[in-house]
Amino acid sequence: MDVFALFSARVANAMQVLFPEAGADLIARIVVEPPRDAAHGDLSTNAAMVVAKPLGKNPREVAAALVEHFKHDTDVVSVEIAGPGFINFRLATPIWHQVLRSIAAQGADYGRSTLGGGEAVNIEYVSANPTGPMHVGHTRGAVFGDTLASLMAYSGYDVTREYYINDAGSQIDTLARSTFLRYREALGETIEIPSGFYPGDYLIPVGQALKAEFGDSLLSKPEAEVTALVKERVLAAMLDLIKTDLAQLGIHHDVFFSERQLHGQGGDIELTLAWLRQEGMVYEGRLEPPKGKAPEEWEDREQTLFRATDYGDDIDRPLIKSNGSYTYFAADIAYHRNKFLRGFKHMINVLGADHSGYVKRLQAATKAVSLNAADMDVRICQLVRLLKNGEPFKMSKRSGDLVTLADVVEEVGADATRFMLMYRRNDAAMDFDFALVKEQTKDNPVFYVQYAHARAHSIFKTAARDLPALDFSPAALAAADIERIVTPAELDLVRVLAAWPRTVTAAAVAHEPHRIAFYVHELAAAFHSFWAKGGVDPSLRFVNADDPKLTLARLALVDAVRQVIVNGLGILGVSAPEELS
């Protein structure tokens, strides 16, 4: 049961009856949400503010009509006009009882929705160059993208998790040459790794594998043949390494798309460029001289340009370099046309902070190749600063000059890594303090939430000890006398539970999965607060040996909290332990 959706529908219906001239489009802009100050009520709507001006009416006049209408709604205790025309509702207690019954009935599906209607959405994330292990700079985008994918799937979208393998650039040639040095090292040579090569020890096993497979025969083969062979072996090894690193965080992709399929004769870039010409989206021209910092790949010459400004970009973009090779952006256009031709009208790309300048060009490319039928959202993940006790923390670096994803997970665990990286907006820089993440205190958000789940289980153990004859099976909890839940403290906790479906929907619409982390932390805080009240007022304790029916009702409340925490942590990819050591 979504209380906000329920009353959104009721307000919309009331508006259609009272002001039919408003029309469906105008009424669709009405919002029902929590009031800014909880003391003002349970729900608030801007309905009167939305329709008054278009209808030529005073907002308070419209609000007065709505107030009169809802005075006859038995689920509403009071309804009042606030300020220039906002309307605040206080709901009757049975509504909150319905929320608890809804959680008991729906369980893991409480909060799950059909918002997406089964529409396909492609979420591309991580997409790190396959030149080594995942480092901490990739980790935030990996966790964000994976959590967003889970959120969208939970909200009814058909989600494809995609990794774009950058395996066609000059960095791959450098990787092959670096690996060949490690092969020679495996054969007994003393090597020196030149500047610009990849120095990490992670290439040593690849060199040893080449020795085991080919002996010293590669030394006598032509360079082009050796480079091609080594490139295939090292790319496969690096991709396996990346998959292993991601698996430590429970991250798995559905599609690994190779950039190489875009290139070459008959490749996607060639086909896309021909299509763009056919559609009149490219022209031969000269870019204006840059003002300030030069745009990437700018050249003062006549060249093939994509009409990016027709689709919202700041400048038109070059597609072919002076040496005849394609620009990176040409590959981007072809890749996103490939996505569209695979059936994706909704695309989300998760990129690092150094790609913030790519947003408009990617959105322009998507609009163009889909003839405005597809949408693109680019989510930028800002940098993460590693700290320990508030000071910069330098971990052991086993992979050249990188702090790896594996280093971070080994230090604090997958749960803490995932939760803490989601406990801040993706577009805000963040500090990751290893000391804080390891604390078992309320100041550690992930511990605080997991402890709430463990505490819920401990309450059931207490009930089993104090009331051994009490049946608190799922069926018994579902049949509990929920009407015994009436105190303000209990109902405040239910109000937080009632916000879960709306939180999920809002997070999915905005592509902001951090809202899930914020919510479960808020729920944990409300639960811990109620538990503390029981220490001061025995009448508020969850387990009352003298009143088994009240105990069962409160256990149903505890179980609802436990279930919603599980649902939230499930989206975040974080475990919900029954005990904490």
DOLO-464750 format. One record per residue (C-alpha): residue number from 1; x, y, z; residue in three letters. Coordinates in steps of 0.001 Angstrom, whole numbers, plus 500000, padded with zeros to 6 digits. Layout:
N
REC, NUM, X, Y, Z, Ala
...
This chain:
581
REC, 1, 500000, 500000, 500000, Met
REC, 2, 501368, 503398, 498978, Asp
REC, 3, 499619, 506029, 501079, Val
REC, 4, 500926, 508837, 498877, Phe
REC, 5, 499781, 507167, 495662, Ala
REC, 6, 496397, 506457, 497267, Leu
REC, 7, 495806, 510095, 498166, Phe
REC, 8, 497302, 511372, 494921, Ser
REC, 9, 494550, 509441, 493167, Ala
REC, 10, 491906, 510761, 495564, Arg
REC, 11, 493037, 514358, 495134, Val
REC, 12, 493100, 513956, 491336, Ala
REC, 13, 489594, 512482, 491376, Asn
REC, 14, 488351, 515310, 493576, Ala
REC, 15, 489824, 517888, 491227, Met
REC, 16, 488178, 516241, 488218, Gln
REC, 17, 484826, 516433, 489994, Val
REC, 18, 485208, 519939, 491423, Leu
REC, 19, 487109, 521565, 488542, Phe
REC, 20, 486600, 519467, 485382, Pro
REC, 21, 487811, 522392, 483268, Glu
REC, 22, 491319, 521890, 484711, Ala
REC, 23, 492008, 518990, 482354, Gly
REC, 24, 494079, 515843, 482822, Ala
REC, 25, 497453, 517406, 481934, Asp
REC, 26, 497114, 520122, 484554, Leu
REC, 27, 495855, 517730, 487208, Ile
REC, 28, 498797, 515409, 486476, Ala
REC, 29, 501125, 518134, 487808, Arg
REC, 30, 499588, 517898, 491279, Ile
REC, 31, 501856, 516432, 493954, Val
REC, 32, 500991, 514757, 497258, Val
REC, 33, 504019, 514563, 499556, Glu
REC, 34, 505050, 514794, 503198, Pro
REC, 35, 504791, 518341, 504578, Pro
REC, 36, 508089, 520079, 505229, Arg
REC, 37, 507248, 520138, 508930, Asp
REC, 38, 505794, 516878, 510265, Ala
REC, 39, 503877, 518922, 512849, Ala
REC, 40, 501675, 520199, 510014, His
REC, 41, 500211, 516776, 509229, Gly
REC, 42, 500809, 513526, 507410, Asp
REC, 43, 500355, 514639, 503801, Leu
REC, 44, 500419, 517893, 501882, Ser
REC, 45, 499288, 518790, 498375, Thr
REC, 46, 499904, 521716, 496067, Asn
REC, 47, 496691, 520996, 494119, Ala
REC, 48, 495139, 524434, 494617, Ala
REC, 49, 498395, 526181, 493724, Met
REC, 50, 498719, 524197, 490492, Val
REC, 51, 495266, 524801, 489026, Val
REC, 52, 494291, 528209, 490420, Ala
REC, 53, 496137, 530503, 487997, Lys
REC, 54, 495247, 528595, 484793, Pro
REC, 55, 491615, 528602, 485896, Leu
REC, 56, 491683, 532265, 486899, Gly
REC, 57, 490830, 531473, 490508, Lys
REC, 58, 492250, 532346, 493907, Asn
REC, 59, 494318, 529422, 495303, Pro
REC, 60, 492616, 529577, 498674, Arg
REC, 61, 489216, 529438, 496941, Glu
REC, 62, 490258, 526214, 495207, Val
REC, 63, 491762, 524909, 498432, Ala
REC, 64, 488544, 525623, 500362, Ala
REC, 65, 486560, 523500, 497911, Ala
REC, 66, 489025, 520610, 498303, Leu
REC, 67, 488969, 520915, 502097, Val
REC, 68, 485180, 520694, 502102, Glu
REC, 69, 485360, 517634, 499855, His
REC, 70, 487805, 515768, 502096, Phe
REC, 71, 485888, 516489, 505266, Lys
REC, 72, 483696, 513582, 504198, His
REC, 73, 486632, 511159, 503727, Asp
REC, 74, 486606, 508724, 506668, Thr
REC, 75, 490376, 508159, 506297, Asp
REC, 76, 491025, 511836, 507030, Val
REC, 77, 490962, 513148, 510590, Val
REC, 78, 491527, 516756, 509629, Ser
REC, 79, 492324, 518810, 506535, Val
REC, 80, 493532, 522397, 506648, Glu
REC, 81, 494646, 525186, 504328, Ile
REC, 82, 498168, 526429, 504944, Ala
REC, 83, 499901, 529523, 503594, Gly
REC, 84, 498797, 530707, 500139, Pro
REC, 85, 496867, 527524, 499366, Gly
REC, 86, 498670, 524340, 500368, Phe
REC, 87, 496461, 521677, 501921, Ile
REC, 88, 497608, 519510, 504839, Asn
REC, 89, 495974, 516218, 505820, Phe
REC, 90, 496037, 514244, 509035, Arg
REC, 91, 495096, 510634, 508457, Leu
REC, 92, 493044, 508303, 510602, Ala
REC, 93, 494822, 505548, 512523, Thr
REC, 94, 493258, 502692, 510455, Pro
REC, 95, 495271, 503917, 507437, Ile
REC, 96, 498500, 503107, 509285, Trp
REC, 97, 497119, 499712, 510251, His
REC, 98, 496517, 499060, 506546, Gln
REC, 99, 500173, 499874, 505885, Val
REC, 100, 501287, 497206, 508352, Leu
REC, 101, 498942, 494648, 506838, Arg
REC, 102, 500211, 495546, 503402, Ser
REC, 103, 503817, 494927, 504446, Ile
REC, 104, 502882, 491591, 506000, Ala
REC, 105, 501022, 490535, 502854, Ala
REC, 106, 503557, 491761, 500288, Gln
REC, 107, 506800, 491019, 502118, Gly
REC, 108, 509721, 491339, 499713, Ala
REC, 109, 507406, 492987, 497168, Asp
REC, 110, 506401, 495856, 499449, Tyr
REC, 111, 507637, 498915, 497611, Gly
REC, 112, 508159, 497070, 494346, Arg
REC, 113, 506258, 498735, 491517, Ser
REC, 114, 505268, 498550, 487864, Thr
REC, 115, 506521, 502076, 487233, Leu
REC, 116, 508728, 500960, 484351, Gly
REC, 117, 506010, 498938, 482683, Gly
REC, 118, 508572, 496391, 481526, Gly
REC, 119, 510321, 498936, 479299, Glu
REC, 120, 513920, 498142, 478385, Ala
REC, 121, 516615, 500333, 479923, Val
REC, 122, 520329, 500015, 479259, Asn
REC, 123, 522603, 501040, 482124, Ile
REC, 124, 526249, 501243, 481153, Glu
REC, 125, 528626, 501529, 484078, Tyr
REC, 126, 532248, 500935, 485065, Val
REC, 127, 533537, 500602, 481460, Ser
REC, 128, 537108, 501021, 482687, Ala
REC, 129, 539934, 500508, 480224, Asn
REC, 130, 540878, 496796, 480380, Pro
REC, 131, 544482, 497611, 481200, Thr
REC, 132, 544603, 496412, 484799, Gly
REC, 133, 542644, 495714, 487967, Pro
REC, 134, 539779, 497929, 489099, Met
REC, 135, 541076, 500830, 491166, His
REC, 136, 539293, 502878, 493806, Val
REC, 137, 538459, 505544, 491232, Gly
REC, 138, 536234, 503040, 489408, His
REC, 139, 534592, 501670, 492530, Thr
REC, 140, 532108, 504454, 493174, Arg
REC, 141, 530725, 504319, 489633, Gly
REC, 142, 530564, 500533, 489797, Ala
REC, 143, 528511, 500565, 493011, Val
REC, 144, 526329, 503449, 491852, Phe
REC, 145, 525553, 501837, 488502, Gly
REC, 146, 524830, 498446, 489999, Asp
REC, 147, 522559, 499905, 492678, Thr
REC, 148, 520730, 502024, 490122, Leu
REC, 149, 520212, 498916, 487985, Ala
REC, 150, 518736, 497060, 490968, Ser
REC, 151, 516508, 500032, 491777, Leu
REC, 152, 515214, 500253, 488212, Met
REC, 153, 514554, 496511, 488066, Ala
REC, 154, 512711, 496749, 491425, Tyr
REC, 155, 510625, 499512, 489850, Ser
REC, 156, 509440, 497444, 486913, Gly
REC, 157, 512034, 498133, 484202, Tyr
REC, 158, 513650, 495457, 482063, Asp
REC, 159, 517252, 496322, 482903, Val
REC, 160, 520383, 495393, 480969, Thr
REC, 161, 523651, 495966, 482804, Arg
REC, 162, 526324, 496782, 480230, Glu
REC, 163, 530108, 497191, 480265, Tyr
REC, 164, 531761, 498938, 477328, Tyr
REC, 165, 535209, 497461, 476780, Ile
REC, 166, 537606, 500144, 475561, Asn
REC, 167, 539739, 497641, 473669, Asp
REC, 168, 540460, 499496, 470427, Ala
REC, 169, 542693, 502394, 471434, Gly
REC, 170, 546421, 502987, 471594, Ser
REC, 171, 546394, 502069, 475285, Gln
REC, 172, 545764, 498461, 474275, Ile
REC, 173, 548873, 498454, 472094, Asp
REC, 174, 550813, 499784, 475080, Thr
REC, 175, 549293, 497067, 477237, Leu
REC, 176, 550426, 494400, 474763, Ala
REC, 177, 553960, 495790, 474716, Arg
REC, 178, 554022, 495936, 478523, Ser
REC, 179, 552889, 492313, 478648, Thr
REC, 180, 555532, 491254, 476149, Phe
REC, 181, 558170, 492688, 478506, Leu
REC, 182, 556755, 490504, 481280, Arg
REC, 183, 556941, 487532, 478894, Tyr
REC, 184, 560623, 488222, 478300, Arg
REC, 185, 561057, 488574, 482055, Glu
REC, 186, 559446, 485143, 482518, Ala
REC, 187, 562034, 483792, 480097, Leu
REC, 188, 564817, 485011, 482378, Gly
REC, 189, 565653, 488427, 480942, Glu
REC, 190, 566202, 491451, 483131, Thr
REC, 191, 563765, 494074, 481942, Ile
REC, 192, 563273, 497774, 482460, Glu
REC, 193, 559753, 499125, 482072, Ile
REC, 194, 559802, 502377, 480073, Pro
REC, 195, 557839, 505438, 481086, Ser
REC, 196, 554308, 505281, 479720, Gly
REC, 197, 554095, 501475, 479954, Phe
REC, 198, 552012, 499605, 482539, Tyr
REC, 199, 554306, 498727, 485477, Pro
REC, 200, 551885, 496778, 487671, Gly
REC, 201, 552768, 493319, 488933, Asp
REC, 202, 549378, 492109, 487711, Tyr
REC, 203, 550940, 491566, 484263, Leu
REC, 204, 553549, 489128, 485603, Ile
REC, 205, 551145, 486116, 485596, Pro
REC, 206, 550148, 486944, 482011, Val
REC, 207, 553802, 486908, 480948, Gly
REC, 208, 554289, 483584, 482713, Gln
REC, 209, 551200, 482161, 481000, Ala
REC, 210, 552582, 483206, 477617, Leu
REC, 211, 555841, 481417, 478428, Lys
REC, 212, 553949, 478275, 479444, Ala
REC, 213, 551947, 478329, 476205, Glu
REC, 214, 554583, 479372, 473676, Phe
REC, 215, 557963, 478804, 475287, Gly
REC, 216, 560429, 481223, 473697, Asp
REC, 217, 558903, 480972, 470216, Ser
REC, 218, 557359, 484452, 470362, Leu
REC, 219, 560835, 486001, 470287, Leu
REC, 220, 561347, 484910, 466690, Ser
REC, 221, 557906, 485858, 465324, Lys
REC, 222, 557174, 489105, 463422, Pro
REC, 223, 556266, 492002, 465696, Glu
REC, 224, 552794, 492512, 464217, Ala
REC, 225, 551914, 488828, 464716, Glu
REC, 226, 553251, 488851, 468273, Val
REC, 227, 551433, 492068, 469174, Thr
REC, 228, 548108, 490717, 467888, Ala
REC, 229, 548549, 487433, 469745, Leu
REC, 230, 549661, 489032, 473015, Val
REC, 231, 546849, 491565, 472774, Lys
REC, 232, 544203, 488823, 472639, Glu
REC, 233, 545714, 486947, 475592, Arg
REC, 234, 546184, 489983, 477812, Val
REC, 235, 542746, 491442, 477049, Leu
REC, 236, 541128, 488162, 478050, Ala
REC, 237, 543232, 488055, 481227, Ala
REC, 238, 542457, 491670, 482159, Met
REC, 239, 538756, 491214, 481564, Leu
REC, 240, 538777, 488150, 483805, Asp
REC, 241, 540623, 490205, 486435, Leu
REC, 242, 538061, 492996, 486193, Ile
REC, 243, 535162, 490542, 486466, Lys
REC, 244, 536795, 488966, 489527, Thr
REC, 245, 537269, 492376, 491145, Asp
REC, 246, 533661, 493361, 490483, Leu
REC, 247, 532388, 490037, 491774, Ala
REC, 248, 533891, 490890, 495167, Gln
REC, 249, 531213, 493584, 495351, Leu
REC, 250, 528507, 491334, 493924, Gly
REC, 251, 528573, 493179, 490601, Ile
REC, 252, 527893, 491258, 487394, His
REC, 253, 527109, 492605, 483923, His
REC, 254, 524747, 491136, 481347, Asp
REC, 255, 526630, 492460, 478319, Val
REC, 256, 530315, 493136, 477681, Phe
REC, 257, 530402, 495181, 474497, Phe
REC, 258, 533724, 495296, 472651, Ser
REC, 259, 534667, 498631, 471086, Glu
REC, 260, 536503, 496710, 468375, Arg
REC, 261, 533242, 495709, 466726, Gln
REC, 262, 532642, 499378, 465962, Leu
REC, 263, 535802, 499682, 463888, His
REC, 264, 536983, 498282, 460582, Gly
REC, 265, 535316, 497815, 457249, Gln
REC, 266, 531597, 497234, 457651, Gly
REC, 267, 531793, 498128, 461358, Gly
REC, 268, 529262, 500200, 463232, Asp
REC, 269, 531164, 503464, 462796, Ile
REC, 270, 531283, 503129, 459018, Glu
REC, 271, 527613, 502171, 458853, Leu
REC, 272, 526592, 504947, 461232, Thr
REC, 273, 528541, 507611, 459348, Leu
REC, 274, 526841, 506558, 456102, Ala
REC, 275, 523459, 506777, 457838, Trp
REC, 276, 524263, 510210, 459297, Leu
REC, 277, 525175, 511473, 455828, Arg
REC, 278, 521949, 510081, 454443, Gln
REC, 279, 519967, 511866, 457165, Glu
REC, 280, 521802, 515159, 456615, Gly
REC, 281, 523312, 515145, 460083, Met
REC, 282, 526910, 515696, 458949, Val
REC, 283, 528569, 518306, 456786, Tyr
REC, 284, 532007, 519397, 455665, Glu
REC, 285, 532977, 522555, 457509, Gly
REC, 286, 535399, 524380, 459747, Arg
REC, 287, 535027, 524814, 463504, Leu
REC, 288, 535256, 528261, 465049, Glu
REC, 289, 538570, 528935, 466818, Pro
REC, 290, 538242, 527921, 470479, Pro
REC, 291, 537773, 530485, 473213, Lys
REC, 292, 539751, 529557, 476271, Gly
REC, 293, 540383, 525832, 476562, Lys
REC, 294, 540332, 524091, 473190, Ala
REC, 295, 537649, 521445, 472667, Pro
REC, 296, 538935, 517904, 472477, Glu
REC, 297, 540218, 517014, 468991, Glu
REC, 298, 539761, 520556, 467651, Trp
REC, 299, 541663, 521178, 464433, Glu
REC, 300, 541697, 524334, 462310, Asp
REC, 301, 540824, 522672, 459021, Arg
REC, 302, 537942, 521677, 456765, Glu
REC, 303, 536574, 518440, 458197, Gln
REC, 304, 533586, 516161, 458614, Thr
REC, 305, 531367, 517524, 461398, Leu
REC, 306, 528296, 516153, 463160, Phe
REC, 307, 525481, 518684, 463611, Arg
REC, 308, 525552, 518270, 467391, Ala
REC, 309, 524200, 521772, 468023, Thr
REC, 310, 520952, 520744, 466338, Asp
REC, 311, 520491, 518329, 469244, Tyr
REC, 312, 521469, 520522, 472170, Gly
REC, 313, 525265, 520371, 472211, Asp
REC, 314, 527438, 523478, 472512, Asp
REC, 315, 529453, 522921, 469330, Ile
REC, 316, 529363, 520660, 466306, Asp
REC, 317, 531698, 517711, 466694, Arg
REC, 318, 534417, 516342, 464371, Pro
REC, 319, 534091, 512712, 463281, Leu
REC, 320, 537262, 512087, 461275, Ile
REC, 321, 540808, 513089, 462233, Lys
REC, 322, 543310, 514591, 459813, Ser
REC, 323, 545037, 511182, 459541, Asn
REC, 324, 541781, 509581, 458364, Gly
REC, 325, 541002, 507709, 461580, Ser
REC, 326, 537740, 508190, 463439, Tyr
REC, 327, 537438, 510411, 466500, Thr
REC, 328, 536370, 509013, 469855, Tyr
REC, 329, 533048, 510756, 469417, Phe
REC, 330, 532411, 508949, 466132, Ala
REC, 331, 532716, 505709, 468105, Ala
REC, 332, 530361, 507097, 470766, Asp
REC, 333, 527703, 507904, 468167, Ile
REC, 334, 527994, 504471, 466582, Ala
REC, 335, 527864, 502738, 469944, Tyr
REC, 336, 524697, 504507, 471020, His
REC, 337, 523066, 503863, 467672, Arg
REC, 338, 523933, 500207, 468259, Asn
REC, 339, 522150, 500402, 471618, Lys
REC, 340, 519092, 501966, 470019, Phe
REC, 341, 518995, 499331, 467277, Leu
REC, 342, 519143, 496685, 470019, Arg
REC, 343, 515845, 498057, 471323, Gly
REC, 344, 516878, 500501, 474035, Phe
REC, 345, 514916, 503740, 474129, Lys
REC, 346, 516068, 504466, 477673, His
REC, 347, 519813, 504700, 478246, Met
REC, 348, 521788, 505649, 481343, Ile
REC, 349, 525559, 506087, 481293, Asn
REC, 350, 527520, 506256, 484538, Val
REC, 351, 530779, 508154, 484080, Leu
REC, 352, 533609, 509468, 486214, Gly
REC, 353, 534231, 513075, 487198, Ala
REC, 354, 536681, 513547, 484323, Asp
REC, 355, 533864, 512957, 481823, His
REC, 356, 531531, 515766, 482893, Ser
REC, 357, 532091, 517461, 479541, Gly
REC, 358, 530620, 514465, 477728, Tyr
REC, 359, 527047, 514916, 478939, Val
REC, 360, 525666, 517162, 476201, Lys
REC, 361, 527455, 515405, 473362, Arg
REC, 362, 526213, 511960, 474442, Leu
REC, 363, 522672, 513256, 474820, Gln
REC, 364, 522922, 514896, 471395, Ala
REC, 365, 524198, 511665, 469854, Ala
REC, 366, 521357, 509664, 471380, Thr
REC, 367, 518699, 512090, 470157, Lys
REC, 368, 520171, 512073, 466662, Ala
REC, 369, 520632, 508348, 466134, Val
REC, 370, 517145, 507612, 467492, Ser
REC, 371, 515477, 510489, 465639, Leu
REC, 372, 514465, 511809, 469074, Asn
REC, 373, 512841, 508508, 470052, Ala
REC, 374, 515353, 507651, 472812, Ala
REC, 375, 516475, 509436, 475970, Asp
REC, 376, 519893, 509481, 477609, Met
REC, 377, 520753, 510325, 481207, Asp
REC, 378, 524414, 510711, 482116, Val
REC, 379, 525219, 510276, 485786, Arg
REC, 380, 528576, 511664, 486886, Ile
REC, 381, 530280, 510157, 489942, Cys
REC, 382, 532620, 512551, 491683, Gln
REC, 383, 535930, 511665, 493288, Leu
REC, 384, 536429, 509672, 496476, Val
REC, 385, 539102, 510713, 498969, Arg
REC, 386, 540462, 507923, 501174, Leu
REC, 387, 540916, 508871, 504836, Leu
REC, 388, 541717, 507240, 508138, Lys
REC, 389, 540745, 509134, 511290, Asn
REC, 390, 540212, 512168, 509104, Gly
REC, 391, 543695, 512068, 507597, Glu
REC, 392, 544657, 511028, 504042, Pro
REC, 393, 545176, 507273, 504028, Phe
REC, 394, 547766, 505625, 501799, Lys
REC, 395, 547153, 501912, 501506, Met
REC, 396, 549628, 499343, 500297, Ser
REC, 397, 549697, 499493, 496520, Lys
REC, 398, 550234, 496097, 495002, Arg
REC, 399, 549430, 497174, 491466, Ser
REC, 400, 551849, 499839, 490351, Gly
REC, 401, 550633, 503197, 491620, Asp
REC, 402, 546981, 502149, 492074, Leu
REC, 403, 544833, 501621, 495149, Val
REC, 404, 542597, 498825, 493903, Thr
REC, 405, 538997, 497924, 494471, Leu
REC, 406, 540264, 494686, 496006, Ala
REC, 407, 542376, 496696, 498490, Asp
REC, 408, 539320, 498599, 499690, Val
REC, 409, 537113, 495508, 499987, Val
REC, 410, 539845, 493636, 501846, Glu
REC, 411, 540168, 496527, 504293, Glu
REC, 412, 536476, 497087, 505158, Val
REC, 413, 534361, 494428, 503408, Gly
REC, 414, 531886, 494517, 500547, Ala
REC, 415, 528882, 495649, 502629, Asp
REC, 416, 530606, 498700, 504060, Ala
REC, 417, 532105, 499605, 500695, Thr
REC, 418, 528764, 499476, 498906, Arg
REC, 419, 526724, 501230, 501579, Phe
REC, 420, 529168, 504030, 502274, Met
REC, 421, 529652, 504784, 498574, Leu
REC, 422, 525867, 505125, 498252, Met
REC, 423, 525491, 507212, 501395, Tyr
REC, 424, 526104, 510404, 499466, Arg
REC, 425, 524855, 511870, 496196, Arg
REC, 426, 526860, 510654, 493220, Asn
REC, 427, 527530, 514203, 492019, Asp
REC, 428, 529140, 515276, 495312, Ala
REC, 429, 532766, 514539, 496173, Ala
REC, 430, 533049, 512295, 499216, Met
REC, 431, 535448, 511234, 501921, Asp
REC, 432, 535724, 507513, 502666, Phe
REC, 433, 537099, 507164, 506196, Asp
REC, 434, 538294, 503626, 506892, Phe
REC, 435, 538317, 504159, 510639, Ala
REC, 436, 534677, 505305, 510677, Leu
REC, 437, 533541, 502439, 508459, Val
REC, 438, 535066, 499932, 510887, Lys
REC, 439, 533427, 501432, 513990, Glu
REC, 440, 530512, 499617, 515558, Gln
REC, 441, 528721, 502771, 516634, Thr
REC, 442, 525754, 504835, 515536, Lys
REC, 443, 528202, 507121, 513723, Asp
REC, 444, 528854, 504334, 511223, Asn
REC, 445, 525801, 504346, 508916, Pro
REC, 446, 526138, 500798, 507589, Val
REC, 447, 526604, 499328, 511073, Phe
REC, 448, 523669, 501401, 512336, Tyr
REC, 449, 521333, 499979, 509680, Val
REC, 450, 522554, 496387, 509938, Gln
REC, 451, 522317, 496623, 513718, Tyr
REC, 452, 518656, 497607, 513389, Ala
REC, 453, 518028, 494415, 511424, His
REC, 454, 519943, 492337, 513965, Ala
REC, 455, 518054, 494045, 516795, Arg
REC, 456, 514740, 493073, 515191, Ala
REC, 457, 515836, 489434, 515289, His
REC, 458, 516984, 489780, 518900, Ser
REC, 459, 513520, 491046, 519870, Ile
REC, 460, 511993, 487858, 518505, Phe
REC, 461, 514495, 485847, 520568, Lys
REC, 462, 513419, 487788, 523640, Thr
REC, 463, 509770, 487043, 522843, Ala
REC, 464, 510541, 483326, 522482, Ala
REC, 465, 512283, 483372, 525858, Arg
REC, 466, 509634, 485356, 527758, Asp
REC, 467, 506543, 483954, 526000, Leu
REC, 468, 507509, 480424, 524920, Pro
REC, 469, 503911, 479504, 524115, Ala
REC, 470, 503374, 482479, 521819, Leu
REC, 471, 503013, 481672, 518131, Asp
REC, 472, 504717, 484339, 516068, Phe
REC, 473, 504931, 482474, 512794, Ser
REC, 474, 504359, 484569, 509635, Pro
REC, 475, 500729, 483473, 509602, Ala
REC, 476, 500279, 484486, 513243, Ala
REC, 477, 501919, 487845, 512652, Leu
REC, 478, 499692, 488456, 509619, Ala
REC, 479, 496658, 487743, 511819, Ala
REC, 480, 497855, 489865, 514750, Ala
REC, 481, 495524, 492422, 516302, Asp
REC, 482, 497172, 495374, 514544, Ile
REC, 483, 494501, 497689, 515984, Glu
REC, 484, 496491, 497545, 519244, Arg
REC, 485, 499130, 499711, 517552, Ile
REC, 486, 497841, 503144, 518636, Val
REC, 487, 500455, 505075, 520595, Thr
REC, 488, 502019, 508132, 518930, Pro
REC, 489, 505471, 506511, 519100, Ala
REC, 490, 504249, 503382, 517320, Glu
REC, 491, 502373, 505316, 514664, Leu
REC, 492, 505393, 507545, 514006, Asp
REC, 493, 507379, 504404, 513200, Leu
REC, 494, 504615, 503195, 510877, Val
REC, 495, 504671, 506554, 509107, Arg
REC, 496, 508322, 505986, 508235, Val
REC, 497, 507453, 502523, 506904, Leu
REC, 498, 504669, 504055, 504836, Ala
REC, 499, 507176, 506295, 503045, Ala
REC, 500, 509072, 503348, 501516, Trp
REC, 501, 507032, 502871, 498287, Pro
REC, 502, 507120, 506601, 497552, Arg
REC, 503, 510867, 506699, 498249, Thr
REC, 504, 511510, 503878, 495786, Val
REC, 505, 509431, 505501, 493060, Thr
REC, 506, 510993, 508925, 493554, Ala
REC, 507, 514505, 507451, 493545, Ala
REC, 508, 513820, 505492, 490352, Ala
REC, 509, 512307, 508477, 488528, Val
REC, 510, 515237, 510725, 489509, Ala
REC, 511, 517883, 508002, 488988, His
REC, 512, 519092, 508719, 492526, Glu
REC, 513, 519721, 505440, 494363, Pro
REC, 514, 521385, 507254, 497260, His
REC, 515, 517838, 507989, 498447, Arg
REC, 516, 517519, 504308, 499333, Ile
REC, 517, 520571, 504469, 501608, Ala
REC, 518, 519244, 507632, 503227, Phe
REC, 519, 515841, 506038, 503758, Tyr
REC, 520, 517016, 502806, 505406, Val
REC, 521, 519225, 504864, 507713, His
REC, 522, 516198, 506997, 508643, Glu
REC, 523, 514137, 503874, 509286, Leu
REC, 524, 516902, 502383, 511422, Ala
REC, 525, 517076, 505599, 513438, Ala
REC, 526, 513304, 505579, 514004, Ala
REC, 527, 513439, 501930, 515088, Phe
REC, 528, 516348, 502445, 517476, His
REC, 529, 514587, 505510, 518893, Ser
REC, 530, 511407, 503542, 519596, Phe
REC, 531, 513433, 500769, 521212, Trp
REC, 532, 515129, 503346, 523480, Ala
REC, 533, 511726, 504711, 524542, Lys
REC, 534, 510906, 501241, 525860, Gly
REC, 535, 513851, 501523, 528218, Gly
REC, 536, 512286, 504630, 529757, Val
REC, 537, 508605, 503665, 529503, Asp
REC, 538, 507960, 499916, 530016, Pro
REC, 539, 504554, 500267, 528350, Ser
REC, 540, 506341, 500843, 525046, Leu
REC, 541, 508464, 497712, 525141, Arg
REC, 542, 508038, 495345, 522223, Phe
REC, 543, 507679, 492295, 524469, Val
REC, 544, 505147, 492384, 527298, Asn
REC, 545, 504819, 489048, 529044, Ala
REC, 546, 501514, 490152, 530627, Asp
REC, 547, 499894, 491014, 527291, Asp
REC, 548, 500588, 488410, 524586, Pro
REC, 549, 498183, 490026, 522080, Lys
REC, 550, 499881, 493399, 522333, Leu
REC, 551, 503250, 491660, 522080, Thr
REC, 552, 502143, 489893, 518904, Leu
REC, 553, 500925, 493183, 517398, Ala
REC, 554, 504228, 494849, 518196, Arg
REC, 555, 506161, 491888, 516830, Leu
REC, 556, 504233, 492421, 513597, Ala
REC, 557, 505499, 496008, 513685, Leu
REC, 558, 509065, 494801, 514314, Val
REC, 559, 508765, 492327, 511473, Asp
REC, 560, 507564, 495083, 509167, Ala
REC, 561, 510649, 497132, 510039, Val
REC, 562, 512851, 494090, 509478, Arg
REC, 563, 511244, 493397, 506089, Gln
REC, 564, 511585, 496948, 504795, Val
REC, 565, 515226, 497106, 505896, Ile
REC, 566, 515815, 493853, 504000, Val
REC, 567, 514095, 495290, 500933, Asn
REC, 568, 516200, 498438, 501062, Gly
REC, 569, 519499, 496685, 501689, Leu
REC, 570, 518644, 494275, 498882, Gly
REC, 571, 518511, 497147, 496398, Ile
REC, 572, 521797, 498452, 497783, Leu
REC, 573, 523402, 495018, 497449, Gly
REC, 574, 524166, 494930, 501186, Val
REC, 575, 523552, 491937, 503449, Ser
REC, 576, 521132, 491983, 506368, Ala
REC, 577, 522792, 489897, 509114, Pro
REC, 578, 520731, 488464, 511944, Glu
REC, 579, 523617, 488940, 514367, Glu
REC, 580, 526595, 491284, 514510, Leu
REC, 581, 529825, 490219, 516155, Ser
